[in-house]
Amino acid sequence: MAGIAARARTLFISRNPQQPRRLGRAGRSVLAIAALAVIAFAASALIPGSHAAHAPRFSTRATARASDPKNTLPEHISKVYGASGSAKLYGEVDALRENEGVNLKGQLTSDLTPVPAADFKQPIAAYRRYAERWAGRFATAVAALRATLARGDRASSERAWNAAFFDFMHLGADYNLLPAGLTNQIAEVPSQLGSSHFPGLHRIEMGLWTGQPLRTLLPVAAGVARASHELTRVLPSVPIGILAYTLRIHEILEDAQRDLMNGTEVPWSGSGVEGTEAGVIATRELLATVKPIAQGRDNSYGESENWLVQLQKVLVSTRRANGTWPTLRQLTMLQHERIDGTLAGALGALEQVPQTLETPARAITGFASIPRQRGRKK
């Protein structure tokens, strides 16, 4: 390299025979630039792959071959790290999600790569085991309710009714995941409160809190008992769709806000606080089942769990020393406002969970799913 610089200096001087050999500052600068140019030109010849036509064997372009005749590039990427779809669709679909949060039809959607459908098998199986345990407890509670009704003990029957209702509400995903006819046999809510021609727990609730003779409620309780045993039979095999499952994580407490805390679903007993507490337990159970796939996808899991913990604390703070729950009418204004406000915060976090767990539409159709419609008539 020193020789090349020296020759460059000689060439520069030879073009100016009349100029003294001692150069000024400007001359030295020009000379330095010329020398660097010559050095760069010489070095470029040594860089592997700098001349495509004469690339040495060890260069990347010389060793990599095109994998597709239609694609002359030496590399063909078939997988994008962190994406569940193929690289062919990534730029068209996943990048659209990431940048805009819409799909190819212009509809709003999650900006996260969809969760593979197979990832929901374990969560749904875990929920099924949980539901089977509570279904067994519910059947036992209904048997106890029938016994108190047969004895003619109204106070004990009211407590037994609350216990049975509390156990049933722990299922959480009941009327959206179970056959509507079965759910109606267990807990139908009449569209008109003046009607008495409907089955289930709420018919017994109406009779207990309006002074109806207890013996007239025994046939209704027998129907609930039959339905509870049918529930334990179908739960192991009832189809549970992915979409219905993820939506219930939010909708359990949405229903509690709409139907329990304002007394619509429990107009006679006023057991809205107790029912909402059961809904919180069910929601936390469902949320826990999807924790392995929800964590790291935004922060919907962490925010939801934090709000649910706060909501449960608020609800438990209203419980009496003897373990009983206050009715809606027995709540103070401050207690009701605290529950409503914390419930609204929990719903704001939970509504992000279903879109966080979005799965490809074609995968949803591969599972047996039940459309969202209330099994309990209003």
C-alpha positions as a Markdown table, in Angstrom:
| # | Residue | x | y | z |
|---|---|---|---|---|
| 1 | Met | 0.0 | 0.0 | 0.0 |
| 2 | Ala | 3.0 | 2.4 | 0.7 |
| 3 | Gly | 4.2 | 1.8 | -2.8 |
| 4 | Ile | 0.9 | 2.7 | -4.3 |
| 5 | Ala | 0.8 | 6.0 | -2.4 |
| 6 | Ala | 4.3 | 6.8 | -3.5 |
| 7 | Arg | 3.5 | 6.2 | -7.1 |
| 8 | Ala | 0.4 | 8.4 | -6.8 |
| 9 | Arg | 2.6 | 11.2 | -5.5 |
| 10 | Thr | 5.1 | 10.8 | -8.3 |
| 11 | Leu | 2.3 | 11.0 | -10.9 |
| 12 | Phe | 0.9 | 14.1 | -9.4 |
| 13 | Ile | 4.2 | 15.9 | -9.5 |
| 14 | Ser | 5.1 | 14.8 | -13.0 |
| 15 | Arg | 2.0 | 16.6 | -14.3 |
| 16 | Asn | 3.4 | 19.9 | -13.0 |
| 17 | Pro | 7.1 | 20.1 | -14.0 |
| 18 | Gln | 7.4 | 23.8 | -13.3 |
| 19 | Gln | 6.0 | 23.5 | -9.7 |
| 20 | Pro | 8.6 | 23.3 | -6.9 |
| 21 | Arg | 8.9 | 19.9 | -5.3 |
| 22 | Arg | 7.8 | 21.3 | -1.9 |
| 23 | Leu | 4.0 | 21.4 | -1.9 |
| 24 | Gly | 1.8 | 23.7 | 0.0 |
| 25 | Arg | -1.0 | 22.7 | 2.4 |
| 26 | Ala | -3.6 | 22.6 | -0.5 |
| 27 | Gly | -1.3 | 20.5 | -2.6 |
| 28 | Arg | -0.7 | 18.0 | 0.2 |
| 29 | Ser | -4.5 | 17.7 | 0.7 |
| 30 | Val | -5.2 | 17.0 | -2.9 |
| 31 | Leu | -2.3 | 14.5 | -2.9 |
| 32 | Ala | -3.8 | 12.7 | 0.1 |
| 33 | Ile | -7.2 | 12.5 | -1.5 |
| 34 | Ala | -5.7 | 11.1 | -4.7 |
| 35 | Ala | -3.7 | 8.5 | -2.7 |
| 36 | Leu | -6.8 | 7.4 | -0.8 |
| 37 | Ala | -8.8 | 7.0 | -4.0 |
| 38 | Val | -6.1 | 4.8 | -5.5 |
| 39 | Ile | -6.0 | 2.7 | -2.2 |
| 40 | Ala | -9.8 | 2.3 | -2.2 |
| 41 | Phe | -9.7 | 1.2 | -5.9 |
| 42 | Ala | -7.0 | -1.4 | -5.2 |
| 43 | Ala | -8.8 | -2.7 | -2.0 |
| 44 | Ser | -12.1 | -3.1 | -3.8 |
| 45 | Ala | -10.5 | -5.8 | -6.0 |
| 46 | Leu | -9.8 | -7.8 | -2.9 |
| 47 | Ile | -13.4 | -7.7 | -1.5 |
| 48 | Pro | -15.3 | -11.1 | -2.0 |
| 49 | Gly | -18.2 | -10.8 | -4.3 |
| 50 | Ser | -17.5 | -7.2 | -5.4 |
| 51 | His | -17.5 | -8.3 | -9.0 |
| 52 | Ala | -20.5 | -10.5 | -9.7 |
| 53 | Ala | -19.0 | -11.8 | -13.0 |
| 54 | His | -15.7 | -12.8 | -11.4 |
| 55 | Ala | -16.8 | -13.6 | -7.8 |
| 56 | Pro | -14.4 | -15.9 | -6.0 |
| 57 | Arg | -15.6 | -19.3 | -4.9 |
| 58 | Phe | -15.9 | -18.4 | -1.2 |
| 59 | Ser | -18.3 | -15.5 | -1.8 |
| 60 | Thr | -22.0 | -15.7 | -0.7 |
| 61 | Arg | -23.4 | -15.2 | -4.2 |
| 62 | Ala | -21.1 | -17.8 | -5.7 |
| 63 | Thr | -22.1 | -20.5 | -3.2 |
| 64 | Ala | -25.8 | -19.8 | -2.7 |
| 65 | Arg | -28.1 | -21.2 | -5.5 |
| 66 | Ala | -31.6 | -20.1 | -6.3 |
| 67 | Ser | -34.2 | -22.4 | -4.8 |
| 68 | Asp | -36.9 | -21.6 | -7.3 |
| 69 | Pro | -36.5 | -21.1 | -11.1 |
| 70 | Lys | -39.0 | -18.2 | -10.9 |
| 71 | Asn | -37.1 | -16.6 | -8.1 |
| 72 | Thr | -33.5 | -15.8 | -9.1 |
| 73 | Leu | -32.6 | -14.6 | -5.6 |
| 74 | Pro | -30.1 | -17.0 | -3.9 |
| 75 | Glu | -32.3 | -17.2 | -0.8 |
| 76 | His | -36.0 | -18.3 | -0.5 |
| 77 | Ile | -37.5 | -17.5 | 2.9 |
| 78 | Ser | -40.4 | -19.8 | 3.8 |
| 79 | Lys | -40.8 | -19.0 | 7.5 |
| 80 | Val | -40.9 | -15.6 | 9.3 |
| 81 | Tyr | -39.6 | -15.8 | 12.9 |
| 82 | Gly | -42.4 | -15.2 | 15.4 |
| 83 | Ala | -45.2 | -15.6 | 12.8 |
| 84 | Ser | -47.6 | -18.5 | 12.6 |
| 85 | Gly | -48.4 | -18.2 | 8.9 |
| 86 | Ser | -46.3 | -18.7 | 5.9 |
| 87 | Ala | -43.8 | -16.1 | 4.6 |
| 88 | Lys | -45.8 | -15.9 | 1.4 |
| 89 | Leu | -48.8 | -14.4 | 3.3 |
| 90 | Tyr | -46.8 | -12.5 | 5.9 |
| 91 | Gly | -46.3 | -9.3 | 4.1 |
| 92 | Glu | -49.9 | -9.3 | 3.0 |
| 93 | Val | -51.7 | -10.3 | 6.2 |
| 94 | Asp | -49.4 | -10.1 | 9.2 |
| 95 | Ala | -47.8 | -6.8 | 8.3 |
| 96 | Leu | -51.3 | -5.3 | 7.7 |
| 97 | Arg | -52.3 | -6.4 | 11.2 |
| 98 | Glu | -49.1 | -5.0 | 12.8 |
| 99 | Asn | -49.4 | -1.6 | 11.1 |
| 100 | Glu | -53.1 | -1.0 | 10.9 |
| 101 | Gly | -55.0 | -3.5 | 13.0 |
| 102 | Val | -57.3 | -4.4 | 10.1 |
| 103 | Asn | -57.7 | -7.4 | 7.8 |
| 104 | Leu | -57.7 | -7.5 | 4.0 |
| 105 | Lys | -61.4 | -6.6 | 4.0 |
| 106 | Gly | -60.8 | -3.4 | 6.0 |
| 107 | Gln | -62.3 | -4.8 | 9.2 |
| 108 | Leu | -60.7 | -4.0 | 12.6 |
| 109 | Thr | -58.8 | -6.9 | 14.0 |
| 110 | Ser | -56.0 | -7.8 | 16.4 |
| 111 | Asp | -52.5 | -6.6 | 15.3 |
| 112 | Leu | -51.1 | -9.8 | 16.6 |
| 113 | Thr | -50.4 | -13.0 | 14.7 |
| 114 | Pro | -53.4 | -15.3 | 15.2 |
| 115 | Val | -53.0 | -18.1 | 17.8 |
| 116 | Pro | -52.9 | -21.6 | 16.3 |
| 117 | Ala | -56.2 | -23.4 | 16.9 |
| 118 | Ala | -54.3 | -26.4 | 18.5 |
| 119 | Asp | -53.1 | -24.1 | 21.3 |
| 120 | Phe | -56.7 | -24.0 | 22.7 |
| 121 | Lys | -57.0 | -27.8 | 23.3 |
| 122 | Gln | -55.3 | -27.7 | 26.7 |
| 123 | Pro | -57.3 | -24.6 | 28.0 |
| 124 | Ile | -60.6 | -26.1 | 26.9 |
| 125 | Ala | -59.8 | -29.4 | 28.5 |
| 126 | Ala | -58.8 | -27.7 | 31.7 |
| 127 | Tyr | -62.1 | -25.8 | 31.8 |
| 128 | Arg | -64.0 | -29.0 | 31.1 |
| 129 | Arg | -62.5 | -30.6 | 34.2 |
| 130 | Tyr | -63.3 | -27.5 | 36.3 |
| 131 | Ala | -66.9 | -27.5 | 35.0 |
| 132 | Glu | -67.4 | -31.2 | 35.8 |
| 133 | Arg | -66.3 | -30.6 | 39.4 |
| 134 | Trp | -68.8 | -27.7 | 39.9 |
| 135 | Ala | -71.6 | -29.7 | 38.1 |
| 136 | Gly | -71.1 | -32.4 | 40.6 |
| 137 | Arg | -71.3 | -29.9 | 43.5 |
| 138 | Phe | -74.4 | -28.4 | 41.9 |
| 139 | Ala | -76.2 | -31.7 | 41.7 |
| 140 | Thr | -75.4 | -32.3 | 45.4 |
| 141 | Ala | -76.7 | -28.8 | 46.3 |
| 142 | Val | -80.0 | -29.4 | 44.4 |
| 143 | Ala | -80.5 | -32.7 | 46.4 |
| 144 | Ala | -80.1 | -30.7 | 49.6 |
| 145 | Leu | -82.6 | -28.1 | 48.4 |
| 146 | Arg | -85.2 | -30.8 | 47.6 |
| 147 | Ala | -84.7 | -32.2 | 51.1 |
| 148 | Thr | -85.4 | -28.8 | 52.8 |
| 149 | Leu | -88.4 | -28.2 | 50.6 |
| 150 | Ala | -89.8 | -31.6 | 51.6 |
| 151 | Arg | -89.4 | -30.7 | 55.3 |
| 152 | Gly | -91.3 | -27.5 | 54.8 |
| 153 | Asp | -88.4 | -25.4 | 56.2 |
| 154 | Arg | -88.5 | -22.1 | 54.3 |
| 155 | Ala | -85.5 | -20.4 | 55.9 |
| 156 | Ser | -83.4 | -23.5 | 55.3 |
| 157 | Ser | -84.8 | -23.8 | 51.7 |
| 158 | Glu | -83.8 | -20.2 | 51.0 |
| 159 | Arg | -80.2 | -20.9 | 52.2 |
| 160 | Ala | -80.1 | -24.1 | 50.2 |
| 161 | Trp | -81.4 | -22.2 | 47.1 |
| 162 | Asn | -78.6 | -19.7 | 47.4 |
| 163 | Ala | -76.0 | -22.5 | 47.7 |
| 164 | Ala | -77.4 | -24.2 | 44.6 |
| 165 | Phe | -77.5 | -21.0 | 42.6 |
| 166 | Phe | -74.0 | -20.1 | 43.7 |
| 167 | Asp | -72.6 | -23.5 | 42.6 |
| 168 | Phe | -74.4 | -23.2 | 39.2 |
| 169 | Met | -73.0 | -19.8 | 38.5 |
| 170 | His | -69.5 | -21.1 | 39.0 |
| 171 | Leu | -69.8 | -22.9 | 35.7 |
| 172 | Gly | -69.5 | -19.4 | 34.1 |
| 173 | Ala | -69.8 | -20.6 | 30.5 |
| 174 | Asp | -73.1 | -22.2 | 31.1 |
| 175 | Tyr | -75.7 | -21.0 | 28.6 |
| 176 | Asn | -73.3 | -20.2 | 25.8 |
| 177 | Leu | -71.6 | -23.5 | 25.8 |
| 178 | Leu | -74.3 | -25.9 | 27.0 |
| 179 | Pro | -77.4 | -27.0 | 25.0 |
| 180 | Ala | -80.0 | -24.2 | 25.5 |
| 181 | Gly | -82.8 | -26.6 | 26.4 |
| 182 | Leu | -80.8 | -28.1 | 29.2 |
| 183 | Thr | -79.8 | -24.7 | 30.6 |
| 184 | Asn | -83.5 | -23.6 | 30.5 |
| 185 | Gln | -84.4 | -26.6 | 32.6 |
| 186 | Ile | -81.9 | -25.5 | 35.2 |
| 187 | Ala | -82.0 | -21.7 | 35.3 |
| 188 | Glu | -84.5 | -20.1 | 32.9 |
| 189 | Val | -85.5 | -16.5 | 33.6 |
| 190 | Pro | -89.0 | -15.6 | 32.5 |
| 191 | Ser | -89.6 | -12.8 | 30.1 |
| 192 | Gln | -92.4 | -11.6 | 32.3 |
| 193 | Leu | -92.1 | -11.6 | 36.0 |
| 194 | Gly | -95.8 | -12.2 | 36.5 |
| 195 | Ser | -95.7 | -15.6 | 34.8 |
| 196 | Ser | -95.3 | -18.8 | 36.8 |
| 197 | His | -95.2 | -21.2 | 33.9 |
| 198 | Phe | -91.4 | -21.8 | 33.6 |
| 199 | Pro | -89.0 | -24.3 | 35.1 |
| 200 | Gly | -85.7 | -24.1 | 37.0 |
| 201 | Leu | -84.0 | -22.5 | 39.9 |
| 202 | His | -85.7 | -19.1 | 39.3 |
| 203 | Arg | -89.1 | -20.7 | 39.6 |
| 204 | Ile | -88.2 | -22.0 | 43.0 |
| 205 | Glu | -86.7 | -18.6 | 43.9 |
| 206 | Met | -90.0 | -17.0 | 43.0 |
| 207 | Gly | -92.0 | -19.5 | 45.1 |
| 208 | Leu | -89.7 | -19.2 | 48.1 |
| 209 | Trp | -89.6 | -15.4 | 48.3 |
| 210 | Thr | -93.3 | -14.8 | 47.5 |
| 211 | Gly | -94.6 | -17.2 | 50.2 |
| 212 | Gln | -95.8 | -20.0 | 47.9 |
| 213 | Pro | -96.4 | -23.3 | 49.7 |
| 214 | Leu | -93.1 | -25.3 | 49.6 |
| 215 | Arg | -94.8 | -28.6 | 48.6 |
| 216 | Thr | -95.9 | -27.0 | 45.3 |
| 217 | Leu | -92.2 | -26.4 | 44.5 |
| 218 | Leu | -91.2 | -30.0 | 44.9 |
| 219 | Pro | -92.0 | -31.0 | 41.2 |
| 220 | Val | -90.0 | -28.0 | 40.0 |
| 221 | Ala | -87.0 | -29.1 | 42.2 |
| 222 | Ala | -87.3 | -32.6 | 40.8 |
| 223 | Gly | -87.0 | -31.2 | 37.3 |
| 224 | Val | -83.9 | -29.3 | 38.3 |
| 225 | Ala | -82.4 | -32.4 | 39.8 |
| 226 | Arg | -82.9 | -34.4 | 36.6 |
| 227 | Ala | -81.3 | -31.6 | 34.6 |
| 228 | Ser | -78.4 | -31.4 | 37.0 |
| 229 | His | -77.7 | -35.1 | 36.4 |
| 230 | Glu | -78.0 | -34.7 | 32.7 |
| 231 | Leu | -75.5 | -31.8 | 33.0 |
| 232 | Thr | -72.9 | -34.1 | 34.6 |
| 233 | Arg | -73.5 | -36.6 | 31.8 |
| 234 | Val | -73.1 | -34.3 | 28.8 |
| 235 | Leu | -70.2 | -32.1 | 30.0 |
| 236 | Pro | -67.4 | -34.5 | 29.2 |
| 237 | Ser | -68.5 | -34.6 | 25.5 |
| 238 | Val | -70.3 | -31.3 | 24.8 |
| 239 | Pro | -68.6 | -29.5 | 21.9 |
| 240 | Ile | -66.9 | -26.2 | 22.9 |
| 241 | Gly | -65.9 | -23.8 | 20.1 |
| 242 | Ile | -62.8 | -21.6 | 20.3 |
| 243 | Leu | -64.7 | -18.4 | 19.6 |
| 244 | Ala | -67.4 | -19.1 | 22.2 |
| 245 | Tyr | -64.8 | -20.1 | 24.7 |
| 246 | Thr | -62.7 | -16.9 | 24.4 |
| 247 | Leu | -65.8 | -14.7 | 24.4 |
| 248 | Arg | -67.0 | -16.1 | 27.6 |
| 249 | Ile | -63.9 | -14.8 | 29.4 |
| 250 | His | -65.4 | -11.4 | 29.0 |
| 251 | Glu | -69.1 | -12.1 | 28.8 |
| 252 | Ile | -69.5 | -13.8 | 32.2 |
| 253 | Leu | -69.0 | -10.5 | 34.1 |
| 254 | Glu | -70.7 | -8.5 | 31.3 |
| 255 | Asp | -73.8 | -10.6 | 32.1 |
| 256 | Ala | -73.3 | -10.1 | 35.8 |
| 257 | Gln | -73.2 | -6.3 | 35.3 |
| 258 | Arg | -76.3 | -6.4 | 33.2 |
| 259 | Asp | -78.4 | -9.1 | 34.9 |
| 260 | Leu | -77.2 | -9.6 | 38.4 |
| 261 | Met | -76.1 | -6.3 | 39.8 |
| 262 | Asn | -79.3 | -4.6 | 38.8 |
| 263 | Gly | -81.5 | -7.5 | 40.0 |
| 264 | Thr | -82.9 | -8.5 | 36.6 |
| 265 | Glu | -81.9 | -12.2 | 37.0 |
| 266 | Val | -82.6 | -12.5 | 40.7 |
| 267 | Pro | -85.6 | -10.2 | 41.2 |
| 268 | Trp | -87.0 | -12.1 | 44.2 |
| 269 | Ser | -83.9 | -13.1 | 46.2 |
| 270 | Gly | -81.7 | -10.2 | 45.3 |
| 271 | Ser | -78.7 | -12.5 | 45.3 |
| 272 | Gly | -76.7 | -10.3 | 42.8 |
| 273 | Val | -73.6 | -9.9 | 44.9 |
| 274 | Glu | -73.3 | -13.6 | 45.5 |
| 275 | Gly | -73.9 | -14.4 | 41.9 |
| 276 | Thr | -71.3 | -11.8 | 40.7 |
| 277 | Glu | -68.7 | -13.3 | 43.1 |
| 278 | Ala | -69.3 | -16.7 | 41.5 |
| 279 | Gly | -68.8 | -15.1 | 38.1 |
| 280 | Val | -65.5 | -13.6 | 39.2 |
| 281 | Ile | -64.3 | -17.0 | 40.3 |
| 282 | Ala | -65.4 | -18.6 | 37.0 |
| 283 | Thr | -63.8 | -15.7 | 35.0 |
| 284 | Arg | -60.5 | -16.1 | 36.8 |
| 285 | Glu | -60.6 | -19.9 | 36.1 |
| 286 | Leu | -61.1 | -19.4 | 32.4 |
| 287 | Leu | -58.5 | -16.7 | 32.2 |
| 288 | Ala | -56.0 | -18.9 | 34.0 |
| 289 | Thr | -56.5 | -21.7 | 31.4 |
| 290 | Val | -55.4 | -19.3 | 28.6 |
| 291 | Lys | -52.5 | -17.8 | 30.6 |
| 292 | Pro | -49.8 | -19.9 | 28.7 |
| 293 | Ile | -50.9 | -18.4 | 25.3 |
| 294 | Ala | -52.1 | -15.0 | 26.4 |
| 295 | Gln | -49.0 | -13.9 | 28.3 |
| 296 | Gly | -46.7 | -11.8 | 26.1 |
| 297 | Arg | -49.5 | -10.8 | 23.7 |
| 298 | Asp | -50.0 | -7.2 | 24.7 |
| 299 | Asn | -50.8 | -7.0 | 28.4 |
| 300 | Ser | -54.5 | -8.0 | 28.5 |
| 301 | Tyr | -53.9 | -11.0 | 30.8 |
| 302 | Gly | -52.0 | -9.0 | 33.4 |
| 303 | Glu | -54.4 | -6.1 | 33.4 |
| 304 | Ser | -57.4 | -8.4 | 33.6 |
| 305 | Glu | -56.1 | -10.5 | 36.5 |
| 306 | Asn | -55.2 | -7.3 | 38.4 |
| 307 | Trp | -58.7 | -6.0 | 38.0 |
| 308 | Leu | -60.3 | -9.3 | 38.9 |
| 309 | Val | -58.3 | -9.4 | 42.2 |
| 310 | Gln | -59.5 | -5.9 | 43.0 |
| 311 | Leu | -63.1 | -6.8 | 42.2 |
| 312 | Gln | -63.0 | -9.9 | 44.3 |
| 313 | Lys | -61.7 | -7.9 | 47.3 |
| 314 | Val | -64.5 | -5.3 | 46.9 |
| 315 | Leu | -67.1 | -8.1 | 46.8 |
| 316 | Val | -65.7 | -10.0 | 49.7 |
| 317 | Ser | -65.6 | -6.8 | 51.8 |
| 318 | Thr | -69.4 | -6.7 | 51.8 |
| 319 | Arg | -69.7 | -10.3 | 53.2 |
| 320 | Arg | -71.1 | -10.5 | 56.7 |
| 321 | Ala | -69.2 | -12.0 | 59.6 |
| 322 | Asn | -71.5 | -15.1 | 59.5 |
| 323 | Gly | -70.5 | -15.8 | 55.9 |
| 324 | Thr | -73.7 | -14.8 | 54.3 |
| 325 | Trp | -73.9 | -12.3 | 51.4 |
| 326 | Pro | -76.0 | -9.2 | 51.5 |
| 327 | Thr | -78.9 | -8.8 | 49.0 |
| 328 | Leu | -78.8 | -6.0 | 46.5 |
| 329 | Arg | -81.3 | -4.0 | 48.7 |
| 330 | Gln | -79.0 | -4.4 | 51.7 |
| 331 | Leu | -76.0 | -2.8 | 50.1 |
| 332 | Thr | -75.1 | 0.7 | 51.0 |
| 333 | Met | -74.9 | 3.3 | 48.2 |
| 334 | Leu | -71.1 | 3.4 | 48.7 |
| 335 | Gln | -70.8 | -0.4 | 48.5 |
| 336 | His | -72.9 | -0.6 | 45.3 |
| 337 | Glu | -70.9 | 2.2 | 43.7 |
| 338 | Arg | -67.6 | 0.5 | 44.6 |
| 339 | Ile | -68.7 | -2.7 | 43.1 |
| 340 | Asp | -70.1 | -1.1 | 39.9 |
| 341 | Gly | -66.9 | 1.0 | 39.4 |
| 342 | Thr | -64.5 | -1.9 | 39.9 |
| 343 | Leu | -66.7 | -4.2 | 37.7 |
| 344 | Ala | -66.6 | -1.6 | 34.9 |
| 345 | Gly | -62.8 | -1.5 | 35.2 |
| 346 | Ala | -62.5 | -5.3 | 35.0 |
| 347 | Leu | -64.7 | -5.4 | 32.0 |
| 348 | Gly | -62.6 | -2.7 | 30.3 |
| 349 | Ala | -59.5 | -5.0 | 30.7 |
| 350 | Leu | -61.3 | -8.2 | 29.9 |
| 351 | Glu | -62.8 | -7.0 | 26.6 |
| 352 | Gln | -59.2 | -7.0 | 25.2 |
| 353 | Val | -58.7 | -10.7 | 25.9 |
| 354 | Pro | -60.8 | -12.2 | 23.0 |
| 355 | Gln | -59.0 | -10.2 | 20.3 |
| 356 | Thr | -55.7 | -11.0 | 21.9 |
| 357 | Leu | -56.6 | -14.7 | 21.5 |
| 358 | Glu | -57.8 | -14.3 | 18.0 |
| 359 | Thr | -57.3 | -17.4 | 15.8 |
| 360 | Pro | -57.6 | -17.8 | 12.1 |
| 361 | Ala | -61.2 | -18.0 | 10.9 |
| 362 | Arg | -60.5 | -21.2 | 8.9 |
| 363 | Ala | -59.4 | -22.8 | 12.2 |
| 364 | Ile | -62.6 | -21.8 | 14.0 |
| 365 | Thr | -64.7 | -23.7 | 11.5 |
| 366 | Gly | -62.8 | -26.8 | 12.2 |
| 367 | Phe | -64.1 | -27.0 | 15.7 |
| 368 | Ala | -67.7 | -27.7 | 16.7 |
| 369 | Ser | -69.0 | -24.3 | 18.0 |
| 370 | Ile | -72.2 | -23.0 | 19.4 |
| 371 | Pro | -73.4 | -19.6 | 18.3 |
| 372 | Arg | -73.7 | -16.9 | 20.9 |
| 373 | Gln | -77.3 | -16.7 | 22.0 |
| 374 | Arg | -78.7 | -16.7 | 25.5 |
| 375 | Gly | -80.1 | -20.1 | 26.6 |
| 376 | Arg | -81.8 | -18.4 | 29.5 |
| 377 | Lys | -84.9 | -16.7 | 28.3 |
| 378 | Lys | -85.6 | -13.2 | 29.4 |
